[in-house]
Amino acid sequence: MLDRKIRYCSLPEAVRDHFLWGARSVVVAGTHGKTTTTSLTGWVLTHGGADPSVFIGGIAENFAGSYRIGGGREFVIEGDEYDSAFFDKTAKFLKYLPDIAVVSNIEFDHADIYADLESIRVAFRRLVNLIPRRGLLLVGADDREASALRSVARCRVESFGLSDGADWQAHDVQIESGFTRFGVWRGGQPAGTFEIPLLGAFNVRNALGAIAVGAAVGLSPDTMAEAFRRFKGVRRRMQLRGTARGVSVYDDFAHHPTAIAETLAGVRSAYPDHRIWAIFEPRSATSCRKVFQSDFARAFSAADRVLLPAVFRSSLPEDQRLSIDQLIADLRASGQDARFIPQVDDIVSTIAREASPGDLVVAMSNGGFDDIHQKLLTALEARPRR
């Protein structure tokens, strides 16, 4: 290709050049919650009649896919900080020409691309520098790193979260089985009551980002509230894969310690009296490394039982690889029932043997996890009734 001078570009460049120059680009960024927030935002604008185009890093059930081509001005796009291509190591979101940017939170991640947290901060500061003066930056009020972006913005900035002083503040959060209800203040004044079919405070933050974008586009609180009630969720984000013999099996994409902790906390808050099994596959480039060794030991506190298979990237040098033995020891030291079970089939047989009706099994990985969810449902269904 290089010898023949064939034109080439990265996917983010192609999206920019074919779709974004003439659009009002809404870039949803942050270490956690991007896919859900993008899906919520895209659906709210679609339901509200804005007819946006949407591009998501996951499968939104309302769109039955990861994208939507609309005829409206807005283009809602998930802004990933990961590299653009093997030949372009700059962040994808730097190609997306943001008119509105949502940054919920910033943490260290992608250890194969970024050396440290500061290098990630630089990428997000560059994103903010791209927002025009007439644009809008929405930052997570509950996250110090995201809030710090105010100081480099040249556009209007609004904050959202549960913290006092947030421009868009959620209050009276009620989490029940299957949904979360909350009120919203904007600038200290009532701005509506909302209900989402998602669990946990972190999903309230995701919804607040979507509400702030919807308001900027001109949608009413009632319209957005109705859109939330009709939201169908995102595949692999606390997706209920099925229930067998009274045991519910969920699939979640969580692979960062914070995402794991927030996911399990959301489940615990909705189901305080149920036993929660957490199964986590260290698979991503970062989660396989020791960089989060101590953080993982704190991430599973909301689970009753923790099962861990072998680290997926076993070729990593031992001094760089996450130590499952140490993680198990740390979890047990904190009083948790934690076990190392290297093979997926053995994990499946363990749960099929020990799980009771009413138990919740949350399997977390950023990969296929050897189809563990279906294997669990099949094994549970096959066991004798109790």
N, C-alpha and C positions, 0 to 999 in steps of 0.2 A: 504494500500500500504506500509506504513512504517512498520507495524507489519510483513508483509510477505517479506520484503526486495526486493520488486519489483523495478527494476531500473527505474529511472525517470530523466528528465532533462527539462530545459526551452527550448522554441523554439529557442532563439538565440544560445544556446549551440548545439542544434541539427543541425542548419544551419552550424555552425562552423565545427562540427565534420564530417559532411557528405559532405560538399562542399568547405570549405575555406582553409584547411590545404595545399592542393596542388594547390591553385589558387593564382593569383595576386589580392589581395583584394583591391577594390576601395570603401572606406567608405565615404558616403556623409552625413555630419552632419551639425548641426546648428539649432537654434531655429526656423527659418523661411526658407521656400523655399526648404526643403529637398526633398520632393516628386517630385516637378517639376525639380529640378537639377538632381536628380537620373534618372528620365525619359529621360531628354535631353541627359545626359551622356550615358545612356544605348543605346539610339537610335543612337546617333552619332557613337558610337563604332560598333553597329550592321550594320549601313549603310556603314561604312568604311571597313567592312570585317573582323573585329577582332573577330566576332562570340562570344561575351561575354555571360555569364550568368548574369541575372539581377533579383533583388528582390526589389520591391517597396512597399511603404506603401500607395498605391493608385492604380487606374486603368489607365494605360497608353494606350491611344487609338492606338498607333502604334503596341503594343503587344496584344491588345484586352484582357488585363488582368494585373495582378500585378507581373508577373514573366516571365522569359524566361530562358530556359536551352540551353546553347550553348556549342560548342566544343572547344572554345578558352581558353586562359590562364586567361583572366580577369573575375572577378566576381564583378559587380557593385551592391552595396547594400546600401539601405537607413539606416543610422545609427541614431537610435532614442536614446535620452538620458533618455527616460522613463524607468521604472524598467523592469527587465527581466521576472519576474513571482511573484506570491504572496509569494513564498518561497525564492526569490532572488531579493532583492531590489537594486541591482547594475544596472547601465545603460546597455541597450541592446548593445550599440556600443562597449563596452569593451570586448565583445566576438568575435569581427569580424576580428581580426588579420590584421590591416590595413597595406598595403604597400604604398598606396596613401590615404590620408585623405583630404577631403574638408570641411572646416569649414567657412561658410559664415558669421555668426553672432551669438552672444550669448546674451541672455536676461533672466531675471527671468521668469520661467514658471513652470507648474506642482507643484502647491502649496501643493498638496496632497502627494508629494514625497520629494520635496526639501524644506528646511527651509528658504533659502535665496539665493541670487545671488552667494555668495561665495561657497556654496555647489555645485552649478552648475558649477562654474569655476573649482572646484576640479575634477569633473567628466570629463570635457574636457581636463584638464591637464593630467589626467590619460590616456585618449585616445591618446594624442600626445606622451606620454611616450612609447606607444606600437609600434610606427612606427620605423622600423629598420633604421640604419644609411644610408643604400642605398636607403631608401624610399623617399617620397615626401609629404610635408605638404603644402596645398594651403589654404591661409587665406584671408578673406574678408578685403580689404584695407580700406573700408568705415566704418568698425565697430571696435571701439577701443578694445572691449573685445576679438574679434577674433584675431586682430593684436597682442595683448599681448601674444598670444601663441608662437610667435617667440622665446621668451626668454627661453622657456623650451624645444624647439625642438632640437633633436640631429641629425636630417636629413636635407636635403636641403629644403628650404622654399621659396615659391613664393607667391606673393599677386595678387589679382585681384579686380577690382572695377572701379569706375569713378574718384577716387581721383588722383591728381598728384603724381607721384612717384610709382604708382602701377606697378608691373611687367607686368601684363596684364591689360591694361587700355582701357576702352571704350570711344569713343569720337563721336561728331557729332550725338548724339542720336536724331532720328526723330520718333515720335509716331503718328500714324494715325489710322483710324478706322480699327481694325482687326490685325494690325501688328506693329512691331517696327524695325527700321533699325538703324544700328550703325557700326562705324569703330572700329578697334582694333589696338592698338600699343603694341608690346612686347619689353620691354626694350627700349622704345622710337622709335622703328622702325615699319613701317607699317606691319601688320600681317593679313590683310584681311578686307573685308566688309561683314556684315552678316545681315540677315533679319529673324526675328522669328515671328510666328503667335500668339504672346503673347503681352500683354500691360504693359508698365510701366518700370521705371528704375530698380525696384527690379527684374524683369524678365531678364533685361540685365545682372544684376549681376549673376543670375542663369545660364544664357547662358555662361558667361565668365568662370565660374567654369567648365562647360562641355568642353569648348574650351581648357582650360589648361590641363585637363585630356587627351583629344584627342591628343594634341600635345605630351604629355608624352608617349603616346602609339605609336606615329609615324604617325598620320594622317595629311594630308595636309589641309591648310585653305580652299581650294576649295571643298574638300570632305566634310568637316564639314559644310560649307555654304550650300551645296546641301542638307545635312541631315536636317538642320534647316528648309529649305524651305518645306521639306516633313514631318515635325513634325506635328502630329495631336492633340496634347494637352493632358491634363490629366483630367479625370473626376472629377468634383467638384472643379476644380480650374478655376474660371471665365468661367464655362461651360455654353454656351448658351443653355438653355433648350427649347427655342422656342420663337416665336413672334406671338402675337395675337392682332388684331386690331391696329397694328402699335406699340405695346408696347413690348419691349424685356425683357425677364425674364432670369436672370443669377443665377447660383448656385455656391457658393464659400464656401470653408472650413474655412475661416478666423474666428478665435475666440480669438485671442490675439490683444490688441490694435494696436500694430505695424503692424500686418498683415492686419487688417481692414483699417488702414490709408493708407498703401501702395496699397492695392487693389483698394480703392476708388480713390486714386490719379492717378493710372494708367488709370482708366475709364475716369476720368475728363480730363486727358491730351489728350486722344484719341477722346473724345466727348465733347469739351468745351462748345458747345451751347445746349446740351441736358439736360433735367431735370433728376436728378438721385435720385431714391428712395433707401434708405439703410434700410434693415430690418435685425435686428440682434437678434439672440436667445442666451442669456447667458446660456450655457449648460455645458461646460467643467468644470472640477474640479476647475480650476483657475478662469475662467471668471465669475463663480457664486459668487466669493468671493470679498470682498471689497478691496483686495490688488491692483486692478487696477481701483478703483473708479474714480480718477482724470484723469488717462490716457485715459479711455474710453470717457471722456468729450471732449478730444481733437482729438479723432480718426476719427470722422465723419465730419470733416471740409469740405471735398470735396463733400459731399452730399447736396442736396437741401431739402430733406425731410427724416426724420428718424422715423421709427416705431419700437417700442420695445415691445415684449410680456413679460409675467411673467418670472422670473428667474426659470430655469428648476429644479434646486436642492432646492426646497422650504423647505426641512427639515434642512437646515443649520441654526444654531442659528442666530438670527437677527443681532447681533453685528458683525458677520462674513460675512453675506450675502450682495452681491451687492445691493445697494439701487437704484431701478429703478426710484423712485420719485426724488431722488437727481440728478440722471443722466439727467433726463428730464429737471429739473430746470436749471442745468448747461448748457445744450445745448441751452435752450431757452434764457438764459442770454447772450450767445454768438451770439444771433440773428438767430438761426436755428429754423426751423419748426420741432419740435419733439413732438411725442405723445406716450403715454403708452396705448397700446391696448392689454389686457391680452390674448385674445383667437385668435388662428390662423384664424379661419373662419371670425372673425370680421376684421382682417387685410386684408384678401382677399377681402371682400366686400368693404372696404374703398378704396383700390387701384382700384378695378373694377369700382367704382363710380367716382373716381377723376383723374385717370391717363389719359393722352392724347397721341395721336400718336407721336412717337419719344421719349417718356420717356423710361428710362432704370431702371429696377428694379433689385437690387442686394440683394439676400437673403443669409445671412451668418450664418452658424452654423456648428459645428462639428458632428451634428447628423442628423436624418432624417427630423426634423423640421415639422413633421406631414404632409409630402408630400405637403408643401406649394407651391412649384414650379408648380406642375401639377394643383393644385387647382386654382392658379392664372391664368394659361393659359385657363383653362376651363371657369372660371368666365369672363375673358376678352372676350373670343370668343362668349360667350352667350349674351353679352350686345348689345344693338342696335347700328348700325353703326352711326358714327357722321359725 
